[in-house]
Amino acid sequence: MIDDEFVDYLLDQLPNYSLHKYKMFGVSCLLYQQKIIAIIDDENNVFIKTSTQTLPTFIRYQGKQFTYNTKKGKRTMNFWSISELDVDNSQQLMQWIDLGIQALQIK
């Protein structure tokens, strides 16, 4: 079950981004300009949108790719995790969100 208080905590740390929360398929999402920039799973792991340009940073910091199960097997998305320490540090969290915004803007 998604922890709404945790999602609200994230939003409180990111007041300058005009993010909105949205629930779908058992996860919570943070939307930036109506696009998913972050996914929060039921264990409060935060996954940020990546692109080929931003992905190396997530790998360097040992992020894990977001996966989910379907009837046809496990699927992945271009969202990678950040550490719990970065979630609790608003400056670090903002840097990760900035990378997510960069990934959204790449066509």
Long-range contacts (C-beta under 8 A, 24 or more apart in sequence): 1-42, 2-26, 2-27, 2-28, 2-40, 2-41, 2-42, 3-42, 3-44, 4-28, 6-40, 6-44, 7-40, 10-38, 10-40, 10-46, 10-87, 10-93, 13-90, 13-93, 13-94, 14-90, 14-93, 14-94, 14-97, 16-94, 17-94, 17-97, 17-101, 19-97, 25-68, 32-97, 32-100, 32-101, 32-104, 33-104, 35-104, 36-79, 37-97, 37-100, 37-101, 37-104, 38-79, 38-97, 38-100, 39-66, 39-77, 39-79, 41-66, 44-87, 45-81, 46-81, 46-82, 46-87, 46-96, 47-77, 47-79, 47-80, 47-81, 47-82, 48-79, 48-80, 48-81, 48-82, 48-96, 48-97, 48-99, 48-100, 48-103, 49-78, 49-79, 49-100, 49-103, 49-104, 50-78, 50-79, 50-80, 50-99, 50-100, 50-103, 51-78, 51-102, 51-103, 51-106, 52-106, 53-102, 53-103, 53-106, 54-99, 54-100, 54-102, 54-103, 55-80, 57-99, 58-82, 58-99, 78-103
